[in-house]
Amino acid sequence: MAMEDGTRDIINNLRIASPCPMLWGDMQRTHEEAVRFCGDCHKKVYDVSKMSAKETTMLLQKAEVSGASICMQLYRRADGTILTDDCPVGMRRIRDTWRKLRSTAAAFVVFLCSQSLFAQGKDLAAQSKSSSTRPRVPVPSDSAVPPPPPGVRFGGMIPPPPILAGKPAMTDWRAVAMKNESVKRLADKIAEKEKQATATNVEKLEVLQLRYNMAQEASKQGIPSFALQELSSIQKDIQTASESANFQTNESAKRMSLMKDVLNAKMAASNKLGVTDTKCIQDELDKLK
């Protein structure tokens, strides 16, 4: 599966775990078009329709790794897909058309209100000429404003997609990674080697090397969250193996070299995810010098 297909799959499977009734229009604007600030919960809210699929998946991973709580506003179409800023042409056309219709409908209502007030003003002028008693100016009610035509109202030709807002559910990034063809290929190789009842130290190191390659591929494919999880697991397995097994000199050298690669890859994945506390990783790297 291509990277684009994988991220699209992640987006379309997004669910809102904790729905929120707060309206986007009632939130405080920020310098970013896709981000607003909610005064009720005092945190940022992200409109996925104004973000690319890649930006959205990276935001989700950063939030989960850091433990931060984020809120999102999603627009889900009838076919189950969620609108993003880099969606295919057909989806983008529907999204942009809906936005234009929403603006048109609002302008239409304002126009009708102004026309109603203008007409009432003319009636008042006529009444004041024919009567010595000045009448009260009637205040137009919402019911006095006729609805927009069928082609403009939201229930007309192109209805808006349902809006889902709130805290998104946690994502299983390992499951996401396994849907990527290049990552899954390496996972299958690892599974084949692990089927062996007994394995030499060399073969065990080969499995660890494959797992490292798989983590690197996952990070390359835009899934650094899974990569970081796998690299941490590899690091523990290398430490456990070195404590419980008698390695030959050349095997120990390979193990140390792999450990260094794993730690450097952990540092790179952490940087991708915006993790600032990397002191533990650096301390382990310093021990290998």
KOLFIVO-680998 format. One line per 5 residues: number of its first residue (from 1); their letters; for each residue x, z, y of C-alpha. Coordinates in pm, 1 decimal. Layout:
NUM> A> X,Z,Y; ...
//
This chain:
1> MAMED> 0.0,0.0,0.0; 141.3,-93.0,340.2; 210.2,177.5,594.7; -73.8,52.1,816.1; -318.5,63.4,526.6
6> GTRDI> -203.1,413.2,436.0; -250.5,555.2,784.3; -587.7,381.5,812.4; -691.5,546.7,486.4; -590.9,887.3,625.6
11> INNLR> -796.7,830.9,940.6; -1107.7,713.2,757.7; -1098.6,1020.8,534.5; -1083.4,1265.0,825.1; -1349.0,1535.4,816.7
16> IASPC> -1448.9,1790.3,1078.3; -1426.6,2132.7,914.6; -1550.1,2329.7,1215.4; -1795.8,2124.7,1427.3; -1812.5,2194.8,1800.8
21> PMLWG> -2106.3,2113.8,2034.2; -1885.2,2090.8,2345.3; -1929.0,1753.8,2521.0; -1629.4,1537.4,2610.2; -1769.1,1481.2,2959.2
26> DMQRT> -1777.1,1855.2,3023.6; -1408.8,1904.5,2944.2; -1126.8,1911.1,3195.9; -935.4,1585.1,3235.7; -560.5,1571.3,3170.5
31> HEEAV> -292.3,1315.6,3259.0; -351.0,1158.2,2914.1; -662.8,945.1,2868.5; -702.5,1051.9,2505.7; -668.7,1424.9,2576.8
36> RFCGD> -894.9,1673.0,2754.0; -885.9,2049.7,2785.4; -1171.7,2263.7,2657.7; -1239.9,2562.5,2881.0; -1438.1,2741.0,2608.6
41> CHKKV> -1168.7,2753.2,2339.0; -873.2,2700.2,2576.2; -706.5,2420.7,2383.3; -659.8,2045.6,2391.7; -914.0,1806.9,2239.0
46> YDVSK> -807.8,1458.8,2126.9; -1029.7,1148.2,2131.5; -914.4,949.1,1828.0; -1080.0,630.3,1956.0; -819.2,627.4,2235.2
51> MSAKE> -524.9,683.2,1997.0; -356.7,461.3,1739.5; -385.2,547.3,1370.3; -12.1,626.1,1357.3; -35.9,860.1,1658.8
56> TTMLL> -332.4,1037.9,1501.9; -168.0,1095.0,1163.2; 151.0,1221.6,1327.5; -53.5,1459.8,1544.6; -226.1,1597.0,1234.1
61> QKAEV> 105.5,1651.3,1055.8; 266.3,1821.2,1354.7; -31.3,2055.3,1390.8; -35.2,2150.8,1022.4; 340.6,2210.8,1004.3
66> SGASI> 341.0,2423.8,1319.1; 18.0,2601.7,1226.2; -138.5,2499.0,1556.5; -514.4,2461.6,1583.1; -633.7,2130.2,1727.5
71> CMQLY> -972.1,1973.7,1794.5; -1062.5,1607.2,1769.2; -1348.7,1381.6,1865.4; -1418.9,1115.1,1603.8; -1644.3,807.8,1611.6
76> RRADG> -1750.4,714.2,1258.9; -1917.2,377.2,1198.0; -2195.2,307.8,948.3; -1941.4,175.0,695.3; -1752.8,506.6,707.1
81> TILTD> -1454.4,386.1,908.6; -1335.9,575.2,1216.7; -1259.6,397.3,1541.8; -902.5,409.9,1673.6; -736.2,231.2,1962.2
86> DCPVG> -550.8,-6.7,1729.7; -846.0,-79.5,1501.1; -905.1,-438.3,1379.6; -1054.8,-686.2,1624.9; -1409.3,-651.9,1490.9
91> MRRIR> -1406.9,-274.2,1519.9; -1242.8,-286.0,1861.5; -1505.3,-528.3,1989.3; -1786.8,-297.2,1881.4; -1613.0,4.4,2035.1
96> DTWRK> -1544.7,-170.2,2367.7; -1894.1,-320.5,2378.3; -2048.5,21.5,2322.9; -1838.1,169.5,2603.1; -1943.8,-109.4,2839.0
101> LRSTA> -2308.9,-64.0,2744.1; -2282.3,308.9,2806.4; -2142.7,241.5,3155.6; -2406.1,-26.3,3218.2; -2686.3,206.9,3115.7
106> AAFVV> -2561.7,476.6,3352.1; -2534.4,227.0,3639.6; -2882.0,91.9,3560.3; -3037.4,438.7,3588.6; -2861.5,499.5,3921.5
111> FLCSQ> -2986.1,163.2,4049.0; -3344.8,242.3,3949.0; -3325.2,582.8,4119.0; -3203.2,426.6,4442.1; -3474.8,160.6,4425.4
116> SLFAQ> -3739.1,427.7,4366.0; -3617.8,629.9,4663.7; -3606.8,320.4,4883.3; -3965.4,228.8,4789.3; -4085.6,582.0,4856.2
121> GKDLA> -3911.5,574.9,5194.3; -4102.5,259.9,5289.4; -4429.4,423.8,5183.9; -4350.1,726.5,5397.9; -4278.9,509.5,5699.4
126> AQSKS> -4614.2,333.5,5658.6; -4797.5,663.6,5614.3; -4636.4,814.0,5924.3; -4762.7,528.4,6138.8; -5123.0,561.8,6019.5
131> SSTRP> -5143.5,943.3,6021.7; -5051.7,1212.0,6272.3; -4970.0,1453.4,5990.7; -4625.6,1395.5,5846.5; -4642.8,1402.3,5465.7
136> RVPVP> -4390.2,1580.0,5240.3; -4125.9,1359.5,5082.5; -4197.5,1346.7,4710.2; -3899.1,1417.6,4487.7; -3863.5,1160.8,4206.8
141> SDSAV> -3869.4,1312.5,3859.8; -3685.2,1189.0,3551.3; -4013.9,1059.8,3416.3; -4050.5,839.8,3724.7; -3739.2,644.5,3625.6
146> PPPPP> -3821.0,383.9,3361.4; -3579.7,358.3,3068.1; -3319.3,80.1,3059.6; -3408.5,-243.4,2880.4; -3369.3,-260.4,2498.3
151> GVRFG> -3042.6,-452.3,2522.9; -2885.1,-175.7,2728.6; -3021.3,149.3,2589.9; -2819.8,318.5,2314.7; -3099.7,262.0,2064.4
156> GMIPP> -3097.2,-113.4,2127.7; -2881.2,-389.8,1987.7; -2557.1,-196.3,1939.1; -2604.3,177.4,1878.7; -2309.7,406.4,1947.5
161> PPILA> -2122.9,537.2,1643.5; -2195.2,899.9,1553.0; -1971.9,1146.7,1737.5; -1805.0,1419.5,1533.3; -1611.7,1683.9,1722.7
166> GKPAM> -1428.2,1999.1,1621.2; -1136.2,2116.4,1411.4; -1032.9,1863.1,1141.7; -996.9,1970.3,779.9; -650.9,2009.6,625.9
171> TDWRA> -502.1,1696.6,469.8; -334.0,1681.3,128.0; -20.5,1494.1,234.0; 110.4,1466.6,-122.8; -207.4,1281.0,-220.8
176> VAMKN> -164.2,1062.0,87.6; 197.8,987.6,-6.0; 102.8,893.1,-361.4; -125.4,619.4,-223.1; 177.3,446.2,-76.7
181> ESVKR> 314.3,188.7,-322.1; 685.1,245.2,-254.0; 651.3,624.1,-275.8; 433.5,604.9,-587.7; 688.5,378.9,-759.1
186> LADKI> 956.6,644.2,-720.1; 715.0,917.5,-831.5; 646.2,723.0,-1152.3; 1019.9,694.8,-1223.7; 1057.0,1068.7,-1177.3
191> AEKEK> 763.2,1137.0,-1411.0; 920.6,917.7,-1681.6; 1253.3,1101.0,-1664.3; 1087.1,1442.3,-1663.2; 908.0,1360.6,-1991.0
196> QATAT> 1234.3,1411.2,-2178.2; 1228.1,1733.2,-2379.1; 1592.5,1808.7,-2309.7; 1801.0,1685.4,-2023.6; 2169.2,1718.8,-1940.7
201> NVEKL> 2292.9,1847.3,-1608.1; 2370.6,1490.4,-1507.7; 2016.1,1379.0,-1587.4; 1870.7,1672.6,-1396.5; 2076.7,1572.5,-1094.4
206> EVLQL> 1948.2,1216.5,-1131.3; 1590.6,1345.7,-1111.6; 1674.5,1547.6,-801.2; 1833.5,1238.5,-646.9; 1517.2,1037.6,-717.5
211> RYNMA> 1304.1,1308.2,-560.6; 1528.8,1298.7,-254.2; 1487.6,919.0,-237.1; 1109.7,960.5,-265.0; 1105.9,1212.2,21.2
216> QEASK> 1311.6,978.9,237.5; 1075.3,690.7,163.4; 773.3,904.6,251.4; 930.7,995.2,585.4; 1004.6,627.4,648.3
221> QGIPS> 639.9,543.6,573.6; 514.6,790.6,835.6; 451.4,1093.3,611.8; 729.3,1337.7,714.2; 503.4,1635.1,634.9
226> FALQE> 516.6,1553.4,261.8; 887.7,1471.5,292.1; 960.5,1815.6,436.1; 764.5,1987.1,158.0; 946.9,1790.0,-112.7
231> LSSIQ> 1290.9,1840.7,43.0; 1235.5,2217.1,60.8; 1138.9,2215.4,-306.7; 1450.0,2011.1,-397.0; 1670.6,2254.1,-205.2
236> KDIQT> 1535.3,2549.2,-406.6; 1575.7,2360.0,-735.4; 1939.3,2275.6,-656.2; 2013.1,2639.5,-572.7; 1841.6,2760.5,-891.0
241> ASESA> 2023.7,2504.5,-1108.2; 2363.0,2594.5,-963.1; 2304.5,2962.8,-1038.5; 2180.4,2917.5,-1395.5; 2391.3,2631.1,-1529.6
246> NFQTN> 2758.9,2567.2,-1584.1; 2842.3,2251.3,-1393.7; 3156.5,2050.4,-1443.6; 3375.3,2002.7,-1136.5; 3246.4,1650.0,-1069.3
251> ESAKR> 2886.4,1764.6,-1125.0; 2929.0,2046.5,-874.5; 3065.7,1800.4,-620.1; 2761.8,1576.7,-667.7; 2531.3,1875.1,-636.6
256> MSLMK> 2697.3,1983.5,-310.9; 2679.5,1630.3,-174.8; 2309.5,1604.8,-260.3; 2242.5,1944.8,-102.0; 2403.6,1825.6,220.7
261> DVLNA> 2189.3,1509.8,216.5; 1875.8,1715.0,155.5; 1948.5,1951.2,443.9; 2021.6,1663.2,683.2; 1697.5,1495.0,575.0
266> KMAAS> 1508.8,1824.4,633.2; 1653.4,1839.6,983.7; 1544.4,1479.7,1053.9; 1192.2,1538.4,917.9; 1163.5,1860.6,1119.6
271> NKLGV> 1260.2,1674.1,1436.6; 996.4,1408.6,1364.7; 735.2,1679.9,1331.3; 842.2,1859.5,1647.1; 969.3,2169.9,1465.2
276> TDTKC> 1193.5,2355.3,1707.5; 1309.1,2642.3,1485.5; 1567.6,2468.6,1265.0; 1830.1,2744.5,1272.7; 1792.7,2819.7,899.5
281> IQDEL> 1863.5,2455.4,812.3; 2166.0,2446.0,1042.0; 2299.1,2771.5,893.7; 2280.5,2622.8,542.8; 2460.4,2307.7,661.4
286> DKLK> 2735.4,2520.0,819.1; 2794.0,2694.8,484.6; 2869.5,2358.4,322.3; 3145.6,2270.9,569.7
//
